[in-house]
């Protein structure tokens, strides 16, 4: 009866107390609350919201439903980064080895694709043999040995959130600030971090498109971090177009590898450097954001960042040769260019349409138990504001077969608009949020 009473109360606009959230989280993790009741409660929260006390209580209840990654014995800072989700957002694959190569421990726990967005774990698992299902003991040993682990949320960490995360994806309850904040922070706070940097997306492809919603989410998570002694900083970045060129799991992993070698798209590098600089400053290993950027560029130029990625892959059972030769990644059976239907300015590259296109190709999930094809997706060379001629290639479709090519072309036709004029795209990094407030981001 516990779940029934809480659903009823939240449906009617009431609040749920800390002890009730704790009991519910434990019962759900143990399988004593069915998914249909939790789905009803999630929908009630989606419409009715939660106050700050409830969000904190839910976060703590999800943390308390499992164990924690204890790295307190390490003498180096422990910093992680999390993105609220986007299309083409492979920053984590670049950032984790890059920052670890500079002496900061990065115990990075990531998720799978959610809604129209891609997932870091799905991208990593495109690497032959790569395991992301590390136990807490495995993750601890790996961070001790090489300074980084790229792991999924195991049954040991916030198991109640793990189940809710998958359920939200299947019940259209993703776009809720309280649920997003509690989900993200329950996992991150269970990592035993000394600092956290958040990449909060804004724009048409974000779960929360409006900048004010993004800022509210950032402030909510920063407050949760402060409540638990984890200094947290957020940058608000653009998701009104895909980040980088590659969209799709193996394709994005390949682009991340080239980025670690200094050959990445400018927008991907810019977001990576902005977030990485905040991580290094928060860890206290550099004097300034400018110094942090210099060190990151040097780590990429020297090859140490790429080498660190190879070490991580090998430690997790993958083929480290993929860093030297990305052709080791699985390849699509069919590919075809998509050309501009007319001359003009690229007005939009809609990330939601691209994300839905990847799902249609088989590279994402529409149900919790879907198995994805890592090879499919798009490489999109056109950016908003570019002038293109009729017949000029805008993108390449990677698919399983001819039917996939047709589905990919349809998605691109919806996503890429070419017209006589276009509004300027959003600023790539627009705001910085900390416990001191919100400021306009100043590029270094």
Buried (B, 14 or more C-beta within 10 A) or exposed (E): EEBEEBBEBBBEEEBBBBEBBBBBBBBBBEEEBEBEBBBBBBBBBBEBBBEEEBBBBBBBBBBBBBBBBEBEEBEBBBBBBBBBBBBBBBBBBBBBBBBBBBEBBBBBBBBBBBBBBBBBBBBBBBBBEBBBEBBBEBBBBBBEEBBBBBBBBBEBBBBBBBBBBBBBBBBEBBBBBBBBBBBBBBBBBBBBBBBBBBBBBBBBBBBBBEBEBBBBBBBBBBBBBEBBEBBBBBBBBBBBBBBBBBBBBBBBBBBBBBBBBBEBBEBBBBBBBBBBBBBBBBBEBBEEBEBBBBBBBEBBEEBBBBBBBBBBBBBBEBBBBBBEEBEBBEEBBBBBEBBBEEEBBBBBBBBBBBBBBBBBBBBBBEEBEEEBBBBBBBBBBBBBEBEBEEEBEBBBBBBBEEEBBBBBBBBBEBBBBBEEEBEEBBBBBBBBBBEEEBEEBEEE
